[in-house]
Amino acid sequence: MSKEIKVVELFAGVGGFRLGLDGYSNPKYPDFEMKPAGNFHTVWANNWEPDGRPTKQFAWRCYEKRFGEGSCVNEDIAVVVEQIKNGERELPEFDMLVGGFPCQDYSVAKPASLASGIEGKKGVLWWSINAILEMRHPKYVLLENVDRLLKSPTAQRGRDFAIILSCMADLGYSVEWHVVNSGEYGFNQRRKRVYIFAEMTSDNWDLSDRAKNGVMARAFPTEDPEKVSEFEIQHDPYDISQHFDLAGKKSPFCTAGVMQDYKVLTFDLTEKYEGELGALGNVLVPESEVPEQFYIPDEKFEAWKYLKGGKREERVDKKTGFKYVYSEGSMTFPDALDRPSRTILTGEGGIGASRFKHVVEVDGRFRRLVPDELDRLQGFPKGWTNTGMSDGRRAFCMGNALVVGVPHQIGVEIAREAGLK
């Protein structure tokens, strides 16, 4: 490998992986200056909203605004992959593939023994990742997903993650994963996501040692596990689709683990962090920068309070007339400023009352979070998404984003692994 790690970023959004790994330095935006995790250089990126309409590609436009025109391909990745396979499009040389891909049904339609090889369902984006790995075999892979991936689908708990691990093992990758709750490691938001690191290596891993001292464990330390599970996954993704955990009610995959040559060691992690915890209050802008429409009018306050409160009430289904009791617990209202925030969602924007939008109380007034605060909660520079988008679209971008500091810390350890630190 050269003196830098060349990166391809898929499902790039507004550039969280790139920002965390490459850092940011642009004289036009001195306030956005961020340190790199190491000598990373993103050489190609892709982002495409499946709606397809140009008006829906606002995350891509933000990416291009921040990283330069032509920095991100705005086309369907499945189509792009087919063009690369057919020699109709070039993909530059790279050492590492990254991306926050969606949690979908990864089941396989054909066994690997057939001449055409394994075949997944069309439109499932894992198979685009897998196709690029098959074609190019980069040294490193870093992926992000919701932690639900480890226990999906409900009828075969853990099947989808087993398919991913099987595919990676078949290509020669060894894998580590951790469910990282950013709020437990000093960040200002509690956001629980699974990060999957894979390395193309000929080294034989001692799975127990790798679980304690690998890239993920160094980036996000954990206590020694009380209970460890070891097993081997099937080699053919088709067999996994048909037979994995048919009788099980609980996924065999815990919140952390390692895999090499189809052999898995997994355990439930307990975070080991001794630094200062983050807090929602750390990201608030001066009240002089808050437009009036973000404050909750007095006449709307009770509606917000009701939605945030606990409920146990009789309701009637409008279609069937069936009566039922609806119940839900109460939420902290307003949101506490002295501890990490709840996870921000795509629907944080807009003036309508909502159970899930954040509400803060400042100087006796209640208000929603402004877009600059949502940017900062995800670890982006203040104003990162201020590229002509509406409040709602900026919130949508941040609800889909990741906490930038998480791939940054993993990147530090990958650079060390590569001998670039």
C-alpha positions as CSV (number, residue, x, y, z in Angstrom):
1,M,0.0,0.0,0.0
2,S,1.1,3.5,-0.7
3,K,1.6,6.3,1.9
4,E,-2.1,7.0,1.8
5,I,-5.4,5.0,2.0
6,K,-7.5,5.7,-1.0
7,V,-11.2,5.5,-0.2
8,V,-14.4,4.9,-2.1
9,E,-17.5,6.1,-0.3
10,L,-20.9,4.6,-1.1
11,F,-24.3,5.9,0.1
12,A,-22.4,9.0,0.9
13,G,-25.2,11.3,2.1
14,V,-23.7,14.6,3.1
15,G,-20.2,13.1,3.5
16,G,-20.0,11.8,7.1
17,F,-17.5,9.1,6.4
18,R,-15.3,11.4,4.2
19,L,-15.4,14.2,6.8
20,G,-14.4,11.7,9.6
21,L,-11.6,10.1,7.7
22,D,-10.2,12.8,5.4
23,G,-10.9,15.7,7.6
24,Y,-11.6,19.1,6.0
25,S,-9.5,22.0,5.0
26,N,-10.9,24.6,2.6
27,P,-9.9,28.3,2.6
28,K,-13.4,29.1,1.5
29,Y,-14.8,27.6,4.7
30,P,-12.3,28.1,7.5
31,D,-14.9,27.4,10.2
32,F,-15.3,23.9,8.9
33,E,-11.7,22.9,9.5
34,M,-11.4,19.3,10.9
35,K,-8.5,17.0,11.5
36,P,-8.1,13.9,9.4
37,A,-8.0,10.4,11.1
38,G,-4.9,9.6,9.1
39,N,-3.6,9.9,5.6
40,F,-7.0,9.0,4.0
41,H,-8.0,10.3,0.6
42,T,-11.5,9.8,-0.8
43,V,-11.2,9.3,-4.6
44,W,-14.7,8.4,-5.5
45,A,-18.2,8.7,-4.0
46,N,-21.8,7.8,-4.8
47,N,-25.1,9.0,-3.5
48,W,-28.6,8.5,-5.0
49,E,-32.0,9.0,-3.5
50,P,-34.1,6.1,-4.8
51,D,-37.0,8.5,-5.6
52,G,-34.9,9.5,-8.6
53,R,-36.3,13.0,-9.0
54,P,-33.6,15.8,-9.2
55,T,-35.5,17.7,-6.4
56,K,-34.8,14.8,-4.0
57,Q,-31.1,14.8,-4.5
58,F,-30.4,17.5,-1.9
59,A,-27.9,15.5,0.1
60,W,-25.8,15.0,-3.0
61,R,-25.9,18.7,-3.7
62,C,-24.7,19.4,-0.2
63,Y,-21.8,16.9,-0.7
64,E,-20.8,18.6,-3.9
65,K,-21.0,22.0,-2.3
66,R,-18.6,21.0,0.4
67,F,-16.2,18.7,-1.4
68,G,-16.4,20.2,-4.9
69,E,-18.2,19.7,-8.2
70,G,-17.8,16.2,-9.5
71,S,-16.8,14.8,-6.1
72,C,-19.9,12.5,-6.0
73,V,-21.6,10.4,-8.6
74,N,-25.4,11.0,-8.4
75,E,-26.6,7.8,-10.1
76,D,-28.3,4.6,-9.0
77,I,-25.4,2.5,-7.6
78,A,-26.9,-0.8,-9.0
79,V,-26.7,0.7,-12.5
80,V,-23.2,2.0,-11.9
81,V,-22.0,-1.4,-10.7
82,E,-23.3,-3.0,-13.9
83,Q,-21.6,-0.4,-16.0
84,I,-18.3,-1.1,-14.2
85,K,-18.7,-4.8,-14.7
86,N,-19.3,-4.3,-18.4
87,G,-16.4,-2.0,-18.8
88,E,-18.6,1.0,-19.6
89,R,-17.4,3.0,-16.5
90,E,-14.1,3.2,-14.6
91,L,-13.7,3.0,-10.9
92,P,-10.4,4.5,-9.7
93,E,-7.9,2.3,-7.7
94,F,-8.7,2.3,-4.0
95,D,-7.7,0.6,-0.8
96,M,-10.8,1.0,1.3
97,L,-14.6,0.9,0.8
98,V,-16.9,2.7,3.2
99,G,-20.6,3.3,3.5
100,G,-23.7,3.4,5.6
101,F,-26.0,1.0,3.7
102,P,-29.7,0.4,4.4
103,C,-31.0,-2.5,6.4
104,Q,-32.9,-4.7,3.8
105,D,-33.8,-8.3,3.1
106,Y,-30.5,-9.8,2.0
107,S,-31.8,-13.3,1.3
108,V,-30.3,-15.2,-1.6
109,A,-32.1,-16.7,-4.6
110,K,-29.5,-19.0,-6.0
111,P,-26.8,-21.2,-4.5
112,A,-23.1,-20.5,-5.1
113,S,-22.7,-23.9,-6.9
114,L,-24.6,-22.6,-9.9
115,A,-22.6,-21.2,-12.8
116,S,-24.0,-17.8,-12.3
117,G,-23.0,-17.7,-8.6
118,I,-25.0,-16.3,-5.8
119,E,-27.9,-14.1,-6.6
120,G,-29.6,-11.7,-4.3
121,K,-32.9,-9.8,-4.7
122,K,-32.8,-6.9,-7.1
123,G,-32.5,-3.5,-5.5
124,V,-30.9,-4.8,-2.3
125,L,-27.9,-2.6,-1.9
126,W,-25.7,-5.1,0.0
127,W,-25.2,-6.9,-3.3
128,S,-23.8,-3.7,-4.9
129,I,-21.3,-3.6,-2.1
130,N,-20.5,-7.3,-2.5
131,A,-20.1,-6.9,-6.3
132,I,-17.5,-4.1,-5.9
133,L,-15.7,-6.2,-3.3
134,E,-15.6,-9.1,-5.7
135,M,-14.3,-7.0,-8.5
136,R,-11.7,-5.0,-6.6
137,H,-10.8,-6.7,-3.3
138,P,-9.8,-3.6,-1.4
139,K,-7.6,-4.1,1.7
140,Y,-10.2,-2.6,4.1
141,V,-13.9,-2.2,4.4
142,L,-15.8,0.0,6.9
143,L,-19.6,-0.2,7.0
144,E,-22.4,1.3,9.2
145,N,-25.9,0.1,9.8
146,V,-28.7,0.1,12.4
147,D,-28.1,-2.4,15.1
148,R,-31.3,-4.2,14.0
149,L,-29.1,-5.8,11.3
150,L,-27.7,-8.2,13.8
151,K,-31.1,-9.7,14.5
152,S,-33.0,-9.5,11.2
153,P,-35.4,-10.8,10.0
154,T,-37.8,-11.7,12.8
155,A,-38.4,-15.2,11.4
156,Q,-34.7,-16.1,11.2
157,R,-32.9,-14.0,13.7
158,G,-29.4,-13.0,12.5
159,R,-29.8,-14.5,9.0
160,D,-29.0,-11.3,7.2
161,F,-25.8,-10.6,9.1
162,A,-24.8,-14.2,8.6
163,I,-25.2,-13.8,4.9
164,I,-22.9,-10.7,5.0
165,L,-20.3,-12.5,7.0
166,S,-20.4,-15.5,4.7
167,C,-19.9,-13.3,1.6
168,M,-17.0,-11.6,3.3
169,A,-15.4,-14.8,4.4
170,D,-15.7,-16.2,0.9
171,L,-13.8,-13.2,-0.5
172,G,-11.1,-13.7,2.1
173,Y,-12.0,-10.9,4.6
174,S,-11.7,-11.2,8.3
175,V,-14.3,-9.1,10.2
176,E,-14.8,-7.2,13.4
177,W,-18.1,-5.5,14.5
178,H,-19.2,-3.4,17.4
179,V,-22.5,-1.8,18.2
180,V,-21.3,1.7,19.1
181,N,-23.6,4.0,21.2
182,S,-22.0,7.3,20.6
183,G,-23.4,8.8,23.8
184,E,-21.4,6.3,25.9
185,Y,-18.1,7.5,24.4
186,G,-18.2,11.2,25.0
187,F,-20.3,12.4,22.0
188,N,-23.3,14.7,22.4
189,Q,-25.9,12.3,21.0
190,R,-26.9,8.8,22.0
191,R,-26.9,7.0,18.6
192,K,-26.6,3.3,18.5
193,R,-25.3,1.8,15.2
194,V,-23.3,-1.3,14.3
195,Y,-19.9,-0.6,12.6
196,I,-18.4,-3.5,10.6
197,F,-14.7,-3.4,9.9
198,A,-13.2,-6.0,7.5
199,E,-9.6,-6.6,6.5
200,M,-8.1,-8.6,3.7
201,T,-5.4,-10.4,5.6
202,S,-3.4,-13.6,5.5
203,D,-2.7,-13.4,9.2
204,N,-4.4,-16.1,11.4
205,W,-6.4,-14.3,14.0
206,D,-6.6,-15.5,17.6
207,L,-10.3,-14.6,17.8
208,S,-10.2,-13.9,21.6
209,D,-7.2,-11.7,21.3
210,R,-8.6,-9.9,18.3
211,A,-11.8,-9.2,20.1
212,K,-9.8,-7.5,22.9
213,N,-7.2,-5.8,20.8
214,G,-8.5,-5.3,17.3
215,V,-9.3,-2.1,15.4
216,M,-12.8,-1.8,16.9
217,A,-11.7,-2.6,20.4
218,R,-8.9,0.0,20.3
219,A,-11.2,2.6,18.9
220,F,-14.1,1.9,21.3
221,P,-12.8,-0.1,24.4
222,T,-15.1,-2.5,26.3
223,E,-14.9,-4.4,29.5
224,D,-13.9,-8.0,29.3
225,P,-17.0,-10.0,28.4
226,E,-18.6,-12.2,31.0
227,K,-19.9,-14.6,28.4
228,V,-18.6,-15.5,24.9
229,S,-20.3,-17.5,22.2
230,E,-18.4,-19.3,19.4
231,F,-19.9,-21.0,16.4
232,E,-19.3,-21.4,12.6
233,I,-21.6,-20.0,10.0
234,Q,-22.6,-21.9,6.8
235,H,-20.4,-21.2,3.8
236,D,-23.1,-20.7,1.1
237,P,-25.3,-17.7,1.5
238,Y,-28.1,-19.6,-0.2
239,D,-28.0,-22.3,2.6
240,I,-28.1,-19.5,5.2
241,S,-31.2,-18.0,3.5
242,Q,-32.9,-21.4,3.6
243,H,-31.9,-22.8,6.9
244,F,-30.3,-20.3,9.3
245,D,-31.8,-20.2,12.8
246,L,-35.3,-21.4,11.7
247,A,-36.2,-22.4,15.3
248,G,-34.4,-19.7,17.1
249,K,-36.1,-16.8,18.9
250,K,-32.8,-14.8,19.5
251,S,-30.0,-13.9,17.2
252,P,-26.8,-15.7,17.9
253,F,-24.9,-12.5,17.1
254,C,-24.2,-10.3,20.1
255,T,-23.3,-6.6,20.1
256,A,-19.6,-7.2,19.4
257,G,-17.7,-9.9,17.7
258,V,-15.0,-11.1,15.2
259,M,-15.1,-13.6,12.3
260,Q,-12.4,-15.3,10.3
261,D,-12.8,-18.3,8.0
262,Y,-16.5,-18.6,8.8
263,K,-15.6,-19.0,12.6
264,V,-17.4,-16.5,14.8
265,L,-16.7,-15.3,18.4
266,T,-19.3,-12.9,19.7
267,F,-20.3,-11.3,23.0
268,D,-22.4,-8.5,24.4
269,L,-20.2,-5.5,25.0
270,T,-20.1,-3.2,28.0
271,E,-18.5,0.2,27.2
272,K,-15.3,1.2,28.9
273,Y,-15.0,4.9,28.8
274,E,-13.5,7.2,31.5
275,G,-13.7,10.6,29.8
276,E,-16.3,13.3,30.1
277,L,-19.7,12.5,28.7
278,G,-21.2,14.8,26.0
279,A,-24.5,16.8,26.4
280,L,-27.2,18.3,24.3
281,G,-26.4,21.7,25.8
282,N,-23.0,21.7,24.2
283,V,-24.4,22.2,20.7
284,L,-27.0,25.0,21.3
285,V,-26.5,28.2,19.4
286,P,-27.0,31.6,20.9
287,E,-30.7,32.5,21.2
288,S,-30.0,35.5,19.0
289,E,-29.5,33.0,16.1
290,V,-32.8,31.2,16.6
291,P,-35.6,32.3,14.2
292,E,-39.0,32.9,15.9
293,Q,-40.7,30.0,14.1
294,F,-38.6,27.5,16.1
295,Y,-40.3,28.6,19.4
296,I,-43.5,26.8,20.4
297,P,-46.4,29.2,20.5
298,D,-48.3,29.2,23.8
299,E,-51.5,27.9,22.2
300,K,-49.6,24.9,20.8
301,F,-47.8,24.0,24.0
302,E,-50.4,21.6,25.4
303,A,-50.4,19.7,22.1
304,W,-46.7,19.1,22.4
305,K,-47.0,18.2,26.1
306,Y,-49.7,15.7,25.4
307,L,-47.7,14.0,22.7
308,K,-44.7,13.7,25.0
309,G,-46.6,12.4,27.9
310,G,-47.6,8.9,29.0
311,K,-50.9,7.6,27.7
312,R,-53.4,4.8,28.4
313,E,-56.6,5.5,26.6
314,E,-59.3,3.8,24.6
315,R,-59.2,4.3,20.9
316,V,-61.3,3.1,17.9
317,D,-60.0,1.8,14.6
318,K,-61.5,4.1,12.0
319,K,-61.8,1.3,9.4
320,T,-63.1,-1.5,11.5
321,G,-64.7,0.2,14.5
322,F,-62.7,-2.1,16.7
323,K,-62.0,-0.6,20.2
324,Y,-58.6,-1.1,21.8
325,V,-56.5,0.4,24.6
326,Y,-53.5,2.4,23.4
327,S,-50.6,3.0,25.8
328,E,-47.2,4.5,25.7
329,G,-44.7,5.8,28.2
330,S,-43.8,9.4,28.9
331,M,-40.7,11.1,27.4
332,T,-38.5,13.7,29.1
333,F,-40.0,17.1,28.3
334,P,-38.2,19.3,27.6
335,D,-35.1,17.4,26.7
336,A,-32.3,17.5,29.3
337,L,-29.4,19.7,28.4
338,D,-26.9,18.2,30.8
339,R,-26.6,14.7,29.1
340,P,-26.4,13.3,25.6
341,S,-29.4,13.8,23.5
342,R,-31.8,11.2,22.2
343,T,-31.1,9.9,18.7
344,I,-32.2,12.5,16.1
345,L,-34.5,11.3,13.4
346,T,-35.3,12.4,9.8
347,G,-38.5,14.1,10.9
348,E,-36.9,16.7,13.2
349,G,-37.8,19.5,10.9
350,G,-41.1,21.4,10.5
351,I,-43.3,23.3,12.9
352,G,-45.8,20.6,13.7
353,A,-46.1,19.1,17.1
354,S,-44.4,15.7,17.4
355,R,-43.6,13.1,20.1
356,F,-40.1,12.5,18.7
357,K,-38.8,16.0,17.9
358,H,-36.4,17.5,20.4
359,V,-37.6,20.4,22.5
360,V,-35.3,22.5,24.7
361,E,-36.1,25.1,27.2
362,V,-33.9,28.2,27.2
363,D,-34.6,31.3,29.2
364,G,-38.1,30.1,30.0
365,R,-39.1,29.5,26.4
366,F,-39.6,26.2,24.6
367,R,-38.3,25.6,21.1
368,R,-37.3,23.0,18.6
369,L,-33.6,22.5,17.6
370,V,-32.4,24.6,14.7
371,P,-30.6,22.9,11.8
372,D,-27.2,24.2,12.9
373,E,-27.7,22.4,16.2
374,L,-28.7,19.2,14.4
375,D,-25.5,19.5,12.3
376,R,-23.5,19.8,15.5
377,L,-25.2,16.9,17.2
378,Q,-24.0,14.6,14.5
379,G,-20.5,16.1,14.8
380,F,-20.6,18.1,11.5
381,P,-19.4,21.7,11.6
382,K,-22.1,24.2,12.4
383,G,-23.8,25.1,9.1
384,W,-22.6,22.1,7.1
385,T,-26.0,21.5,5.6
386,N,-26.7,25.3,5.1
387,T,-26.6,25.0,1.3
388,G,-30.0,26.4,0.4
389,M,-32.1,23.5,1.9
390,S,-35.2,24.0,3.9
391,D,-35.3,23.3,7.7
392,G,-37.1,20.0,6.9
393,R,-34.5,18.8,4.4
394,R,-31.6,19.8,6.6
395,A,-33.2,17.7,9.4
396,F,-33.7,14.8,7.0
397,C,-30.0,14.8,6.0
398,M,-28.9,14.8,9.7
399,G,-31.4,12.1,10.6
400,N,-29.8,9.9,7.9
401,A,-26.3,10.8,8.8
402,L,-23.8,9.3,11.3
403,V,-21.8,10.7,14.2
404,V,-18.7,11.9,12.4
405,G,-16.4,11.2,15.3
406,V,-17.2,7.5,15.3
407,P,-15.6,6.7,11.8
408,H,-12.9,9.2,12.7
409,Q,-11.9,7.2,15.8
410,I,-12.0,3.9,13.8
411,G,-10.0,5.5,11.1
412,V,-7.3,6.5,13.5
413,E,-6.9,2.8,14.4
414,I,-7.1,1.6,10.7
415,A,-4.3,4.1,9.9
416,R,-2.3,2.6,12.8
417,E,-3.1,-0.9,11.5
418,A,-1.8,0.1,8.1
419,G,1.4,1.5,9.6
420,L,0.5,5.1,8.7
421,K,0.5,6.4,12.2
